[in-house]
Amino acid sequence: MSTTRARTSTPALAFDEVLSDDGTRLRAWTNDQEGVIDGPTVVLCNGLGTNAYAWPALLDPGCGVRVVSWNHRGVGGSERPSDRSHCRIEDVVDDGLSVMDHFGIDRAVLMGWSIGVNTMFELALRHPERVSGLFAVAGVPGDTFATMLAPLRVPRPLARLLTVNAARAAKQVGCLLSPVASRLPVGPLTITALSHSGFMLPVRDPEMAALAVREFLSTPLDWYFHLALRTSEHARVSLRHLTVPVTFVAGTYDLLAGARDMASAAARVPGATYHELPGTHFLSLEHPDEVHRLLLELLERAA
């Protein structure tokens, strides 16, 4: 594996190049830089356009979990596909399988956040033999945009209409906003202000959160919303054939993946557990220890 050492002020990660089935080059990463973590492997299907730094508990050397993940197409060093339409959830599933094959992972617990929850449920539907458990954080198994704005009690059809059209508008002006967004001086004070906006609540580690936001803003916004619109086409995934342990972790005040829809999905999966935390879409930053504890519980069940 080719390894790139992060800055000394940030957690050390190991990066590698993975070739997906359609020839797109992906930047994969793992928290096990030295190959010494003694614990189960989890494949993280991350939030759209996000990065490793959104998971401070998983970047602790003593977390006891080996994480393998990758950056989405056109994000964080991953290549944009030659065909711009190849950014659907089905394409992301293919990327995840390529990463698993590259790291020699035949079967593992999948962990998803936000749109990554769509990815892991779609992967489990298409390739159940590769999945031993599912851990869903702040995300639903498909039709994500219809679940947005749930704390505001917006009806699902209207929520989908509003959020998809907002993404379309943002894509059109993204090329104008990107140069400004990528130069914003994001630091702990910025995170403190953001955590009092209602979109995010106070986080455990403002410096790590600031790093996650800076990395996120390095992606051109027009490309990010292009990805979002492609993933918005993903319909609800059937859950009736699931036989592996499943855990849902929702945020009560989540504007991007409604808790009521996560609870409904959990009710449709035999034996699934549902947990609701007093947080927003960014539970891994707001409640890292609690989310990690629930992950370890699922890993025990899957074992």
PAMIZA-474817 format. One record per residue (C-alpha): residue in three letters; y, z, x. Coordinates in steps of 0.1 Angstrom, whole numbers, padded with zeros to 4 digits, always signed. Example, Ala and Ser with C-alpha at 12.3 -4.5 7.8 and 13.67 -1.06 7.14 Angstrom:
BEGIN
ALA-0045+0078+0123 SER-0011+0071+0137 
This chain:
BEGIN
MET+0000+0000+0000 SER+0035-0008+0013 THR+0056+0023+0011 THR+0093+0027+0009 ARG+0107+0062+0015 ALA+0135+0072-0009 ARG+0167+0089+0002 THR+0161+0124+0015 SER+0181+0138-0014 THR+0158+0122-0039 PRO+0121+0127-0046 ALA+0098+0106-0024 LEU+0080+0077-0042 ALA+0057+0050-0030 PHE+0064+0015-0041 ASP+0042-0016-0041 GLU+0043-0052-0053 VAL+0019-0062-0081 LEU+0014-0098-0094 SER+0010-0100-0131 ASP-0012-0125-0148 ASP+0016-0150-0154 GLY+0028-0148-0118 THR+0057-0124-0123 ARG+0061-0100-0094 LEU+0064-0064-0104 ARG+0076-0034-0085 ALA+0050-0006-0091 TRP+0054+0030-0081 THR+0035+0062-0078 ASN+0045+0098-0072 ASP+0016+0102-0048 GLN+0033+0089-0017 GLU+0009+0105+0007 GLY-0022+0100-0014 VAL-0030+0137-0015 ILE-0023+0148-0052 ASP-0054+0165-0064 GLY-0054+0159-0101 PRO-0061+0133-0128 THR-0043+0099-0129 VAL-0019+0091-0156 VAL-0005+0056-0162 LEU+0031+0059-0174 CYS+0044+0032-0197 ASN+0080+0040-0192 GLY+0110+0036-0215 LEU+0126+0002-0215 GLY+0147-0004-0183 THR+0141+0032-0171 ASN+0128+0046-0139 ALA+0108+0074-0123 TYR+0138+0097-0121 ALA+0137+0103-0158 TRP+0106+0124-0152 PRO+0116+0154-0129 ALA+0084+0174-0137 LEU+0062+0145-0126 LEU+0082+0142-0093 ASP+0074+0178-0083 PRO+0048+0176-0056 GLY+0029+0204-0073 CYS+0028+0188-0107 GLY-0010+0183-0104 VAL-0009+0148-0119 ARG-0010+0115-0101 VAL+0013+0090-0118 VAL+0011+0053-0115 SER+0038+0031-0132 TRP+0060+0000-0128 ASN+0095-0013-0135 HIS+0099-0037-0164 ARG+0105-0074-0158 GLY+0139-0080-0143 VAL+0145-0042-0137 GLY+0145-0021-0106 GLY+0132-0048-0082 SER+0107-0064-0106 GLU+0111-0101-0110 ARG+0123-0118-0141 PRO+0097-0141-0156 SER+0102-0179-0152 ASP+0100-0181-0190 ARG+0126-0157-0204 SER+0106-0154-0236 HIS+0077-0137-0218 CYS+0091-0102-0223 ARG+0072-0092-0254 ILE+0052-0060-0257 GLU+0021-0081-0252 ASP+0035-0093-0219 VAL+0043-0057-0209 VAL+0007-0048-0218 ASP-0005-0075-0194 ASP+0017-0060-0167 GLY+0003-0026-0173 LEU-0033-0039-0169 SER-0023-0057-0137 VAL-0009-0024-0123 MET-0041-0006-0133 ASP-0063-0032-0116 HIS-0041-0032-0085 PHE-0045+0006-0081 GLY-0082+0005-0089 ILE-0079+0024-0122 ASP-0107+0014-0146 ARG-0098+0040-0173 ALA-0070+0065-0176 VAL-0048+0086-0199 LEU-0018+0065-0209 MET+0016+0082-0212 GLY+0044+0064-0230 TRP+0081+0071-0236 SER+0103+0052-0261 ILE+0093+0015-0261 GLY+0065+0025-0237 VAL+0048+0041-0266 ASN+0045+0007-0282 THR+0030-0006-0250 MET+0004+0021-0247 PHE-0008+0018-0283 GLU-0010-0020-0280 LEU-0029-0017-0248 ALA-0053+0008-0265 LEU-0058-0015-0294 ARG-0066-0045-0272 HIS-0085-0028-0244 PRO-0099+0005-0257 GLU-0124+0007-0228 ARG-0094+0012-0204 VAL-0080+0042-0223 SER-0092+0079-0223 GLY-0062+0095-0240 LEU-0027+0087-0253 PHE+0004+0109-0248 ALA+0034+0096-0268 VAL+0069+0110-0260 ALA+0099+0100-0283 GLY+0083+0068-0294 VAL+0063+0052-0322 PRO+0034+0028-0323 GLY+0054-0003-0332 ASP+0084-0014-0353 THR+0106+0010-0333 PHE+0140-0003-0344 ALA+0132+0006-0380 THR+0128+0042-0370 MET+0162+0045-0353 LEU+0190+0065-0367 ALA+0165+0087-0385 PRO+0185+0120-0381 LEU+0213+0102-0400 ARG+0189+0095-0429 VAL+0195+0057-0427 PRO+0168+0038-0447 ARG+0143+0020-0425 PRO+0153-0016-0435 LEU+0190-0009-0430 ALA+0183+0009-0397 ARG+0164-0021-0384 LEU+0192-0045-0395 LEU+0219-0024-0379 THR+0202-0017-0346 VAL+0188-0053-0340 ASN+0222-0068-0348 ALA+0239-0042-0325 ALA+0215-0053-0297 ARG+0223-0089-0303 ALA+0260-0082-0301 ALA+0255-0061-0269 LYS+0236-0089-0253 GLN+0264-0113-0259 VAL+0290-0091-0242 GLY+0266-0076-0217 CYS+0276-0100-0188 LEU+0312-0088-0192 LEU+0303-0051-0193 SER+0277-0050-0165 PRO+0301-0052-0136 VAL+0319-0021-0150 ALA+0288-0002-0160 SER+0272-0007-0125 ARG+0303+0008-0108 LEU+0307+0039-0130 PRO+0308+0071-0109 VAL+0279+0089-0126 GLY+0273+0124-0114 PRO+0265+0158-0128 LEU+0299+0161-0145 THR+0292+0128-0163 ILE+0258+0141-0175 THR+0274+0174-0187 ALA+0299+0153-0208 LEU+0271+0131-0221 SER+0250+0162-0230 HIS+0277+0173-0253 SER+0280+0139-0271 GLY+0250+0145-0295 PHE+0232+0115-0280 MET+0218+0137-0253 LEU+0215+0175-0251 PRO+0219+0197-0220 VAL+0193+0188-0193 ARG+0175+0210-0169 ASP+0185+0191-0137 PRO+0219+0173-0140 GLU+0216+0157-0106 MET+0183+0141-0113 ALA+0196+0129-0147 ALA+0226+0114-0130 LEU+0202+0095-0106 ALA+0182+0083-0136 VAL+0213+0070-0153 ARG+0227+0053-0122 GLU+0194+0035-0117 PHE+0194+0025-0153 LEU+0229+0010-0151 SER+0219-0011-0121 THR+0202-0035-0146 PRO+0225-0062-0161 LEU+0232-0051-0197 ASP+0227-0086-0211 TRP+0192-0087-0196 TYR+0184-0052-0208 PHE+0193-0062-0244 HIS+0174-0094-0240 LEU+0143-0072-0233 ALA+0152-0049-0262 LEU+0154-0078-0286 ARG+0120-0092-0275 THR+0104-0058-0279 SER+0120-0053-0313 GLU+0096-0080-0326 HIS+0066-0057-0320 ALA+0051-0047-0354 ARG+0033-0015-0362 VAL-0001-0011-0344 SER-0032-0001-0364 LEU-0043+0034-0355 ARG-0075+0036-0375 HIS-0098+0026-0346 LEU-0085+0053-0322 THR-0112+0077-0310 VAL-0095+0092-0279 PRO-0074+0123-0279 VAL-0038+0116-0289 THR-0006+0138-0286 PHE+0028+0130-0301 VAL+0059+0148-0288 ALA+0091+0142-0309 GLY+0127+0152-0306 THR+0143+0166-0338 TYR+0176+0149-0331 ASP+0163+0117-0316 LEU+0184+0087-0327 LEU+0162+0061-0311 ALA+0127+0071-0323 GLY+0126+0091-0355 ALA+0106+0123-0356 ARG+0095+0117-0392 ASP+0079+0084-0382 MET+0062+0101-0352 ALA+0048+0128-0375 SER+0036+0101-0400 ALA+0018+0083-0371 ALA+0002+0115-0359 ALA-0011+0122-0395 ARG-0029+0088-0394 VAL-0049+0096-0363 PRO-0078+0119-0367 GLY-0075+0149-0344 ALA-0041+0140-0331 THR-0016+0168-0323 TYR+0021+0166-0331 HIS+0048+0187-0315 GLU+0085+0186-0323 LEU+0110+0199-0298 PRO+0147+0207-0304 GLY+0159+0177-0284 THR+0169+0141-0284 HIS+0153+0109-0270 PHE+0155+0124-0235 LEU+0129+0151-0238 SER+0116+0146-0203 LEU+0150+0157-0190 GLU+0159+0183-0216 HIS+0125+0200-0218 PRO+0106+0189-0187 ASP+0084+0219-0184 GLU+0073+0219-0221 VAL+0066+0182-0221 HIS+0045+0186-0189 ARG+0026+0216-0204 LEU+0016+0194-0234 LEU+0006+0166-0211 LEU-0017+0189-0191 GLU-0032+0201-0224 LEU-0040+0165-0234 LEU-0055+0158-0200 GLU-0079+0188-0206 ARG-0089+0174-0239 ALA-0094+0139-0225 ALA-0115+0153-0196 
